[in-house]
Amino acid sequence: MWKKFFQKSNKIYPTKPISYDEVKDALRRYSKTLPDNIPLRVIVNDDNKVNFELLTPFLKALPEKDFYMSKETYELFEEEDKHIAFAIDHVQKAVDQYVAQKKELHVIDHDPYQKVNYYKLEQLNLITDRPNVDFYITSEEYLITRKKPQ
């Protein structure tokens, strides 16, 4: 039954400029077609590029440029910010492992913003190099975000 969600379309679509918001909307609409047991990450290739063959029925075109997505948080990025998608996935996996091992958050002590403590992750060899992006822990399932809490 779920096989139809992975089948490639036989239609040929034109290549044209597609905005970030159009891609985001197409992702939202595509996700609504997925059964509950199929995660949205099926649309993300191994190199974090969005698989537009699955989105073309919603966009009616292929984008001229690539878009990237975090497999962990499903955040969408344009080409110039693709390094953030990789960093999110890397740090999110380290955060999950840290919580599983230590049974505590890996944030900077007494930080009201819950900023991820890269030092704590390095101490357990969960990351080898620090991204040049700050991440914070959200209140939902220890997910990370770039948005500093208010």
KAQUIZI-V210270 format. One record per backbone hydrogen bond with DSSP energy under -1.0 kcal/mol. CO is the residue of the C=O (numbers start at 0). NH is the residue of the N-H. If there is no record, write none. Layout:
{{CO | NH} {CO | NH}}
This chain:
{{0 | 3} {1 | 4} {2 | 5} {13 | 61} {15 | 63} {18 | 22} {19 | 23} {20 | 24} {21 | 25} {22 | 26} {23 | 27} {24 | 28} {25 | 29} {26 | 30} {27 | 31} {29 | 32} {34 | 37} {38 | 41} {39 | 42} {40 | 43} {42 | 50} {44 | 47} {47 | 68} {48 | 44} {49 | 51} {50 | 53} {51 | 55} {54 | 57} {54 | 58} {55 | 59} {61 | 15} {66 | 49} {67 | 76} {69 | 73} {74 | 69} {76 | 67} {77 | 80} {78 | 81} {80 | 83} {81 | 85} {82 | 86} {83 | 87} {84 | 88} {85 | 89} {86 | 90} {87 | 91} {88 | 92} {89 | 93} {90 | 94} {91 | 95} {92 | 96} {93 | 97} {94 | 98} {95 | 99} {96 | 100} {97 | 101} {98 | 102} {105 | 116} {107 | 110} {110 | 113} {113 | 136} {114 | 107} {116 | 120} {117 | 121} {118 | 122} {120 | 125} {121 | 124} {134 | 115} {135 | 144} {139 | 142} {142 | 137} {144 | 135}}
